[in-house]
Amino acid sequence: MPNTVEAFLTPSEEQEIVAAIRVAEKQTSGEIRVHIENTSKGDIEARALEVFSSLKMYNTDQRNGVLIYVAVDDRNFAIYGDQGINDVVKDTFWDDTIHSIQAQFKKGHFKQGLIDGILKAGEQLKAYFPWDDTDKNELSDSISKG
């Protein structure tokens, strides 16, 4: 059976996603990462939290890391934001980002769904965590895989 994680995005699509992360992070001090794996093996929200922790995404000054987690075989994804974000935003904060991703995923446009979601997350985070010239990139922009 082919590895669905490796087949999910081409190397050039991955580079476009990393570029979108860099664009989004120029608007906000928030840190955005994407993680892709075959299956969440159960509750996707719980698995997203596990991955968030294993990637040490809580290691940001403002606790403003965001993980877009994709379980390819499950045909599902989740967005997990750190405590600094959740302390200041409404429960519906990620709805627009989720809808942006879902709209493209339903069409089979996985790269575009992730790019749209990343850019939307950066735009939304800007209001609460604006970028300034002292901001440093605290987390890797690369896509992690499980």
C-alpha positions, 0 to 999 in steps of 0.5 A: 500500500502506498504511503498516503502521507507522502502522496498527499502533497508533492514536494513543490506543493509542500514548498508552496505551503511553507511559503504561505506560512512565511507570508502569514507569519509576516502579519502576526507574531503567531506561529503556524505549523502543519502536520500530516499523518495517515490516521489520528487513530481515534479522537482527532482533537486529542491527537492534534494536542499530542502532536502539538506537544510533541512538536513543542509548539508551546515554546513560544513567548506568547503561547500563540502557536497554531497547528493545522493537523491533517489525518489523510486516511481519515479524511479529516483535519483539526486546528489546535491553538495554544493557550495564549490564543484561546485565552483571548479569542471567542470559541468560534475563532477558527470557524472561518479558517476551518471553512476555508480549508474544508471548501478546498478539501471537498474539491480534492484541492489539498494544497490550496486548502492548506494555503487558504487556511494558513493565510486565513489563520495569519489574518485572524491572528493579526488582530490579537498578535500583530507582527512587529520588527522585534518578532522572531520565528520561534518555530520551524515553518517546515511541514512535519509528518507522522 
